[in-house]
C-alpha cells in the first residue's frame, strides 16, 4: 500500500491510501454548513494558519473539536505557523497550541504546516510537551533544520520537491532515518508512485520495503 500522508486531492491511484485534508472554513456561513463529506476516506482536519479568522476562531475551534471525534479523522491538521501569510503570528501560535490540546484529548497525531517559524515550532513543542506525534508536512528546508527537528522527535513528510534534483527535500531524504519518514503529494497533481520511486532510488530499497516502512511508521503514530 502506498500511503499518501497528506493530500488536498481526492483522486487516487490503485493501491494508494490517501489522507485527505479537510480545512476548517473561515466564514460564519462556511462553519454553519461544514460537514465531513468523505467519511469513507482517511482524513485530517485542522485550522490552517492562512484561514484563521480573527473574529471567529473560537467557532472554528469548536467546529474542529466536534468533527475531530469522527473515526475517519486520523490526524489533527494541517495546522501550524506561517511567517509569510495568515493571521498575526501570536494568534497563530495560540490557535496552534489549542489544536494541539484537541489532538492530545483525542490521542491523534498532528500534521504541521510551518514556514520560516521553526524556532517557534520547536519552542512550542518544548513548552507544551505533547504526547502525540508531530509530523511536519511538505518539508523542503535546509538539512540543518531537519536535523534539529529529528533531534526533537519530529517526523518529516516529503513531497513533490523530491522530484527536483536541487531541492533541500532530496538532501534531507538522503539523511533522514527511515523510521521518521513519510511521503505525500500535498496540493500537487502528481503521482505518489513517482515520489515513492525517487525514495526507493535514494534509500536503496525495494518498493515493497519502502511501502512497509512508511505504513509501519503510520501505525507507530498511534498513541
DRENKE-40498 format. One record per residue (C-alpha): residue in one letter; chain; z, y, x. Coordinates in steps of 0.001 Angstrom, whole numbers, plus 500000, padded with zeros to 6 digits. Each point is the difference from the previous one (the first is absolute). Layout:
BEGIN
<roke residuo="A" cadena="A" z="Z" y="Y" x="X"/>
...
! end
This chain:
BEGIN
<roke residuo="X" cadena="A" z="500000" y="500000" x="500000"/>
<roke residuo="X" cadena="A" z="499020" y="503442" x="501252"/>
<roke residuo="X" cadena="A" z="502921" y="502265" x="499145"/>
<roke residuo="X" cadena="A" z="498906" y="503620" x="499573"/>
<roke residuo="X" cadena="A" z="503331" y="501799" x="500175"/>
<roke residuo="X" cadena="A" z="498892" y="503340" x="498589"/>
<roke residuo="X" cadena="A" z="496949" y="501030" x="498018"/>
<roke residuo="X" cadena="A" z="499006" y="502582" x="497413"/>
<roke residuo="X" cadena="A" z="496999" y="497920" x="498876"/>
<roke residuo="X" cadena="A" z="500315" y="497168" x="497510"/>
<roke residuo="X" cadena="A" z="496944" y="498033" x="501058"/>
<roke residuo="X" cadena="A" z="500646" y="497110" x="502331"/>
<roke residuo="X" cadena="A" z="498250" y="497197" x="501793"/>
<roke residuo="X" cadena="A" z="500462" y="496273" x="499651"/>
<roke residuo="X" cadena="A" z="503252" y="498829" x="501598"/>
<roke residuo="X" cadena="A" z="501325" y="503568" x="500174"/>
<roke residuo="X" cadena="A" z="503412" y="500926" x="498604"/>
<roke residuo="X" cadena="A" z="500221" y="503752" x="499536"/>
<roke residuo="X" cadena="A" z="503072" y="502156" x="499518"/>
<roke residuo="X" cadena="A" z="498648" y="502797" x="497836"/>
<roke residuo="X" cadena="A" z="501722" y="503362" x="500243"/>
<roke residuo="X" cadena="A" z="501139" y="501753" x="496822"/>
<roke residuo="X" cadena="A" z="500731" y="503705" x="500623"/>
<roke residuo="X" cadena="A" z="502567" y="501596" x="497700"/>
<roke residuo="X" cadena="A" z="498251" y="502938" x="498237"/>
<roke residuo="X" cadena="A" z="500962" y="503596" x="500700"/>
<roke residuo="X" cadena="A" z="499475" y="501457" x="496519"/>
<roke residuo="X" cadena="A" z="502134" y="499805" x="496865"/>
<roke residuo="X" cadena="A" z="497132" y="498530" x="497989"/>
<roke residuo="X" cadena="A" z="499212" y="497502" x="502729"/>
<roke residuo="X" cadena="A" z="503605" y="498866" x="500161"/>
<roke residuo="X" cadena="A" z="500224" y="499604" x="496231"/>
<roke residuo="X" cadena="A" z="496871" y="497837" x="499884"/>
<roke residuo="X" cadena="A" z="500472" y="498060" x="503234"/>
<roke residuo="X" cadena="A" z="500227" y="496235" x="499703"/>
<roke residuo="X" cadena="A" z="499331" y="497184" x="502426"/>
<roke residuo="X" cadena="A" z="496502" y="498790" x="499170"/>
<roke residuo="X" cadena="A" z="499596" y="497171" x="502477"/>
<roke residuo="X" cadena="A" z="503001" y="497722" x="499550"/>
<roke residuo="X" cadena="A" z="497911" y="496993" x="501019"/>
<roke residuo="X" cadena="A" z="499559" y="501563" x="503450"/>
<roke residuo="X" cadena="A" z="502604" y="500553" x="502676"/>
<roke residuo="X" cadena="A" z="500953" y="503659" x="500020"/>
<roke residuo="X" cadena="A" z="501832" y="502727" x="501827"/>
<roke residuo="X" cadena="A" z="501207" y="503153" x="498268"/>
<roke residuo="X" cadena="A" z="501366" y="503238" x="501348"/>
<roke residuo="X" cadena="A" z="499990" y="503787" x="500039"/>
<roke residuo="X" cadena="A" z="497505" y="501009" x="502675"/>
<roke residuo="X" cadena="A" z="501072" y="503122" x="501955"/>
<roke residuo="X" cadena="A" z="496747" y="501722" x="498968"/>
<roke residuo="X" cadena="A" z="500894" y="499607" x="496334"/>
<roke residuo="X" cadena="A" z="503634" y="501057" x="499853"/>
<roke residuo="X" cadena="A" z="500331" y="502504" x="497156"/>
<roke residuo="X" cadena="A" z="502663" y="502543" x="500922"/>
<roke residuo="X" cadena="A" z="500925" y="500456" x="496325"/>
<roke residuo="X" cadena="A" z="499619" y="496415" x="498769"/>
<roke residuo="X" cadena="A" z="501169" y="497862" x="502903"/>
<roke residuo="X" cadena="A" z="503062" y="498766" x="498130"/>
<roke residuo="X" cadena="A" z="497696" y="498681" x="497265"/>
<roke residuo="X" cadena="A" z="497785" y="498444" x="502670"/>
<roke residuo="X" cadena="A" z="503010" y="498239" x="501496"/>
<roke residuo="X" cadena="A" z="501147" y="498811" x="496586"/>
<roke residuo="X" cadena="A" z="496543" y="498584" x="499264"/>
<roke residuo="X" cadena="A" z="499904" y="498229" x="503358"/>
<roke residuo="X" cadena="A" z="503472" y="498530" x="499569"/>
<roke residuo="X" cadena="A" z="498967" y="498610" x="496620"/>
<roke residuo="X" cadena="A" z="496681" y="498390" x="500908"/>
<roke residuo="X" cadena="A" z="501167" y="498792" x="503418"/>
<roke residuo="X" cadena="A" z="502054" y="497312" x="498275"/>
<roke residuo="X" cadena="A" z="496802" y="498226" x="498975"/>
<roke residuo="X" cadena="A" z="499504" y="496783" x="502011"/>
<roke residuo="X" cadena="A" z="496373" y="501002" x="500628"/>
<roke residuo="X" cadena="A" z="501260" y="502846" x="502207"/>
<roke residuo="X" cadena="A" z="500521" y="498480" x="503427"/>
<roke residuo="X" cadena="A" z="500540" y="503245" x="501974"/>
<roke residuo="X" cadena="A" z="501313" y="503502" x="499440"/>
<roke residuo="X" cadena="A" z="497439" y="502478" x="501261"/>
<roke residuo="X" cadena="A" z="497916" y="501284" x="501336"/>
<roke residuo="X" cadena="A" z="502549" y="502702" x="500562"/>
<roke residuo="X" cadena="A" z="501057" y="501999" x="503002"/>
<roke residuo="X" cadena="A" z="499336" y="503176" x="501939"/>
<roke residuo="X" cadena="A" z="496943" y="502139" x="500746"/>
<roke residuo="X" cadena="A" z="500190" y="503165" x="502077"/>
<roke residuo="X" cadena="A" z="496443" y="501015" x="499127"/>
<roke residuo="X" cadena="A" z="499899" y="499670" x="496229"/>
<roke residuo="X" cadena="A" z="502253" y="499790" x="496965"/>
<roke residuo="X" cadena="A" z="503366" y="501392" x="498952"/>
<roke residuo="X" cadena="A" z="502266" y="501855" x="502469"/>
<roke residuo="X" cadena="A" z="501274" y="497567" x="502607"/>
<roke residuo="X" cadena="A" z="503705" y="500239" x="499028"/>
<roke residuo="X" cadena="A" z="499069" y="498996" x="496447"/>
<roke residuo="X" cadena="A" z="497793" y="497197" x="501304"/>
<roke residuo="X" cadena="A" z="502975" y="498705" x="501967"/>
<roke residuo="X" cadena="A" z="502267" y="500162" x="496943"/>
<roke residuo="X" cadena="A" z="497542" y="498124" x="497779"/>
<roke residuo="X" cadena="A" z="499284" y="497459" x="502729"/>
<roke residuo="X" cadena="A" z="503701" y="499215" x="500401"/>
<roke residuo="X" cadena="A" z="500406" y="499642" x="496235"/>
<roke residuo="X" cadena="A" z="497106" y="497529" x="499941"/>
<roke residuo="X" cadena="A" z="501666" y="498058" x="502795"/>
<roke residuo="X" cadena="A" z="503094" y="499794" x="497784"/>
<roke residuo="X" cadena="A" z="497878" y="498565" x="497183"/>
<roke residuo="X" cadena="A" z="498557" y="497462" x="502430"/>
<roke residuo="X" cadena="A" z="503499" y="499085" x="501147"/>
<roke residuo="X" cadena="A" z="501210" y="499500" x="496426"/>
<roke residuo="X" cadena="A" z="497065" y="497696" x="499237"/>
<roke residuo="X" cadena="A" z="499832" y="498357" x="503428"/>
<roke residuo="X" cadena="A" z="496327" y="500861" x="500433"/>
<roke residuo="X" cadena="A" z="498391" y="501071" x="503303"/>
<roke residuo="X" cadena="A" z="498541" y="503476" x="500477"/>
<roke residuo="X" cadena="A" z="496406" y="500965" x="500848"/>
<roke residuo="X" cadena="A" z="500028" y="503280" x="501895"/>
<roke residuo="X" cadena="A" z="497481" y="502818" x="500314"/>
<roke residuo="X" cadena="A" z="500794" y="502055" x="503097"/>
<roke residuo="X" cadena="A" z="497981" y="502841" x="501523"/>
<roke residuo="X" cadena="A" z="501463" y="501845" x="503000"/>
<roke residuo="X" cadena="A" z="503566" y="499321" x="498848"/>
<roke residuo="X" cadena="A" z="500978" y="496999" x="502068"/>
<roke residuo="X" cadena="A" z="503128" y="501600" x="501450"/>
<roke residuo="X" cadena="A" z="501160" y="500810" x="496475"/>
<roke residuo="X" cadena="A" z="499129" y="496485" x="498824"/>
<roke residuo="X" cadena="A" z="501996" y="498362" x="502782"/>
<roke residuo="X" cadena="A" z="502899" y="502375" x="499383"/>
<roke residuo="X" cadena="A" z="500066" y="499179" x="496271"/>
<roke residuo="X" cadena="A" z="500031" y="496279" x="500743"/>
<roke residuo="X" cadena="A" z="502875" y="500498" x="502431"/>
<roke residuo="X" cadena="A" z="502015" y="502056" x="497499"/>
<roke residuo="X" cadena="A" z="499269" y="497981" x="496851"/>
<roke residuo="X" cadena="A" z="500177" y="496611" x="501755"/>
<roke residuo="X" cadena="A" z="497946" y="498145" x="497383"/>
<roke residuo="X" cadena="A" z="500204" y="496252" x="499700"/>
<roke residuo="X" cadena="A" z="496487" y="499754" x="498574"/>
<roke residuo="X" cadena="A" z="497071" y="499817" x="502432"/>
<roke residuo="X" cadena="A" z="497823" y="503042" x="500738"/>
<roke residuo="X" cadena="A" z="496223" y="499650" x="500458"/>
<roke residuo="X" cadena="A" z="498013" y="502994" x="501287"/>
<roke residuo="X" cadena="A" z="496548" y="499622" x="498482"/>
<roke residuo="X" cadena="A" z="496674" y="501115" x="501434"/>
<roke residuo="X" cadena="A" z="501518" y="500480" x="503437"/>
<roke residuo="X" cadena="A" z="497600" y="501689" x="502425"/>
<roke residuo="X" cadena="A" z="502223" y="501987" x="502322"/>
<roke residuo="X" cadena="A" z="500874" y="499905" x="503683"/>
<roke residuo="X" cadena="A" z="501265" y="496763" x="501510"/>
<roke residuo="X" cadena="A" z="503196" y="501759" x="501116"/>
<roke residuo="X" cadena="A" z="500898" y="500734" x="496370"/>
<roke residuo="X" cadena="A" z="499163" y="496422" x="499031"/>
<roke residuo="X" cadena="A" z="502421" y="498766" x="502657"/>
<roke residuo="X" cadena="A" z="502753" y="502259" x="498649"/>
<roke residuo="X" cadena="A" z="499456" y="498734" x="496469"/>
<roke residuo="X" cadena="A" z="499904" y="496356" x="501040"/>
<roke residuo="X" cadena="A" z="503182" y="500509" x="501984"/>
<roke residuo="X" cadena="A" z="501661" y="501353" x="496839"/>
<roke residuo="X" cadena="A" z="498979" y="496980" x="497927"/>
<roke residuo="X" cadena="A" z="496948" y="501368" x="498180"/>
<roke residuo="X" cadena="A" z="496963" y="497937" x="499099"/>
<roke residuo="X" cadena="A" z="496523" y="501521" x="500465"/>
<roke residuo="X" cadena="A" z="496978" y="499497" x="497765"/>
<roke residuo="X" cadena="A" z="496628" y="500655" x="501604"/>
<roke residuo="X" cadena="A" z="496782" y="500702" x="498144"/>
<roke residuo="X" cadena="A" z="496484" y="501309" x="500311"/>
<roke residuo="X" cadena="A" z="500696" y="501844" x="503254"/>
<roke residuo="X" cadena="A" z="499929" y="496581" x="501717"/>
<roke residuo="X" cadena="A" z="496232" y="500062" x="499625"/>
<roke residuo="X" cadena="A" z="499851" y="503065" x="502267"/>
<roke residuo="X" cadena="A" z="500042" y="498858" x="503619"/>
<roke residuo="X" cadena="A" z="501631" y="503284" x="501100"/>
<roke residuo="X" cadena="A" z="502804" y="500038" x="497416"/>
<roke residuo="X" cadena="A" z="503719" y="500051" x="500643"/>
<roke residuo="X" cadena="A" z="500318" y="497195" x="497453"/>
<roke residuo="X" cadena="A" z="497966" y="497670" x="502201"/>
<roke residuo="X" cadena="A" z="502234" y="500767" x="502980"/>
<roke residuo="X" cadena="A" z="503046" y="499295" x="497843"/>
<roke residuo="X" cadena="A" z="498513" y="496695" x="498827"/>
<roke residuo="X" cadena="A" z="499681" y="498869" x="503600"/>
<roke residuo="X" cadena="A" z="503750" y="500456" x="500516"/>
<roke residuo="X" cadena="A" z="501712" y="499448" x="496642"/>
<roke residuo="X" cadena="A" z="501991" y="496772" x="499594"/>
<roke residuo="X" cadena="A" z="498371" y="497799" x="497390"/>
<roke residuo="X" cadena="A" z="503217" y="499819" x="497993"/>
<roke residuo="X" cadena="A" z="499817" y="503766" x="499307"/>
<roke residuo="X" cadena="A" z="496319" y="500149" x="498990"/>
<roke residuo="X" cadena="A" z="498335" y="500616" x="496653"/>
<roke residuo="X" cadena="A" z="496376" y="500813" x="499147"/>
<roke residuo="X" cadena="A" z="498534" y="502142" x="497219"/>
<roke residuo="X" cadena="A" z="496975" y="501905" x="498694"/>
<roke residuo="X" cadena="A" z="501856" y="502981" x="498421"/>
<roke residuo="X" cadena="A" z="497539" y="502240" x="498111"/>
<roke residuo="X" cadena="A" z="496939" y="498960" x="501999"/>
<roke residuo="X" cadena="A" z="497186" y="497962" x="498509"/>
<roke residuo="X" cadena="A" z="499966" y="497515" x="502853"/>
<roke residuo="X" cadena="A" z="500462" y="496255" x="500263"/>
<roke residuo="X" cadena="A" z="503432" y="498605" x="500805"/>
<roke residuo="X" cadena="A" z="498134" y="497157" x="501708"/>
<roke residuo="X" cadena="A" z="498657" y="502463" x="502580"/>
<roke residuo="X" cadena="A" z="503528" y="501231" x="500673"/>
<roke residuo="X" cadena="A" z="501286" y="496457" x="500466"/>
<roke residuo="X" cadena="A" z="497043" y="499087" x="502181"/>
<roke residuo="X" cadena="A" z="500732" y="502869" x="502379"/>
<roke residuo="X" cadena="A" z="503654" y="498928" x="500186"/>
<roke residuo="X" cadena="A" z="498936" y="496395" x="500675"/>
<roke residuo="X" cadena="A" z="497893" y="501168" x="502945"/>
<roke residuo="X" cadena="A" z="502695" y="502229" x="501482"/>
<roke residuo="X" cadena="A" z="502924" y="497608" x="499536"/>
<roke residuo="X" cadena="A" z="497987" y="496890" x="500967"/>
<roke residuo="X" cadena="A" z="500891" y="498046" x="496879"/>
<roke residuo="X" cadena="A" z="498084" y="497985" x="497463"/>
<roke residuo="X" cadena="A" z="499499" y="501563" x="496570"/>
<roke residuo="X" cadena="A" z="502280" y="497359" x="498514"/>
<roke residuo="X" cadena="A" z="502752" y="500794" x="502499"/>
<roke residuo="X" cadena="A" z="499797" y="503715" x="499309"/>
<roke residuo="X" cadena="A" z="500009" y="499528" x="496229"/>
<roke residuo="X" cadena="A" z="503157" y="497891" x="500302"/>
<roke residuo="X" cadena="A" z="501716" y="502489" x="502314"/>
<roke residuo="X" cadena="A" z="499381" y="502961" x="497694"/>
<roke residuo="X" cadena="A" z="501009" y="498145" x="496856"/>
<roke residuo="X" cadena="A" z="503124" y="498621" x="501692"/>
<roke residuo="X" cadena="A" z="500858" y="503594" x="500924"/>
<roke residuo="X" cadena="A" z="499718" y="500920" x="496338"/>
<roke residuo="X" cadena="A" z="502258" y="497135" x="498969"/>
<roke residuo="X" cadena="A" z="502482" y="501116" x="502647"/>
<roke residuo="X" cadena="A" z="500306" y="503434" x="498378"/>
<roke residuo="X" cadena="A" z="501962" y="498550" x="497103"/>
<roke residuo="X" cadena="A" z="503609" y="501147" x="500315"/>
! end
